[in-house]
Amino acid sequence: MPIVTHSDGRQGWQRRDTKARMLRWFGWLIGVAAFVWCWNRISETTTWFFVWDAPRIAGDILGRATPPRWSYIDKLWWPIWDTLNIATLGTIGALIMAVPVAFMAARNTTPSRLFVRPLALLIIVATRSINSLIWALLLIAIIGPGVFAGVVAIAIRSIGFCAKLLYEAIEEIDHTQVEAITATGASRWQVMAYGIVPQVMPAFAGISVFRWDINIRESTVLGLVGAGGIGLQLSASLNTLAWPQVSLILLVILLAVGISEWVSAKVRGAII
């Protein structure tokens, strides 16, 4: 701690010296200047009349959307079932592809740290960097619109998430168990099957349920770009300004997400 001498001769300490304080204030100055510049850029491209009028518009839409059109519920059972299938099948497909990628990415299980591990990390980063809506748009252009495009989009998007958490769990295992099994003369595959896999199974189960819960949320909006599910009904209702149907669809989505959150929490609690 820097010691300073006051005018009356008393000595005390400061948390930072003069150089550190100047650097700190200079950093704050740069941050404020960047914020002001960004705000000016946003203000130049914003029509503030619509911003100030937004509360009135929101109130008008809310009035049009209530009460929900409950008679429309019969047309939502199949789309919400498609949404659940997209999330479930996409999660299963992602896990099938993420497991080998995770073992190739983990330092203690990869066949080659020089070639294989960088490739596995590239797959993890690439699949996590692109949003599921963008994957859905690309896949719709390739394989056409429908539920299958949504399943593949969710699967690709989930590979990086599952593989990253799983390979971190693999790297954090207790190596004494692996050394004990290796000392018995077990092969590489036997060491992996009896020394590594049992230790990461709880993490694998938790990751699976957690990702499925996330995919329920993501699959509800894939229909907005034509990838099936309840988002397709939401898009059609928005395009026709059928606000009572929109409010009902939002309630159904909220109920589905709430149920998936409850199931996910129960399963994770049982695993942990």
Buried (B, 14 or more C-beta within 10 A) or exposed (E): EEEEEEEEEEEEEEEEEEEEEEEEEEEEEEEEEEEEEEEEEEEEEEEEEEEEEEEEEEEEBEEEBEEBBEEBBEEBEEBBEBBBBBBBBBBBBBBEBBBEBBBBBBEEBBEEEEEBBBBBBEBBEEBBEBEBBEBBBBBBEEEEBBBBBBBBBBBBBBBBBBBBBBBBBBBEBEBEBBEBBBEEEBEEEEBBEBBBBEBBEEBBBBBBBBBBBBBBBBBBBBBBBBBBBBBBBBBBBBEEEBBBBBBBBBBBBEEBBEEBEEBBEEBBEEBE
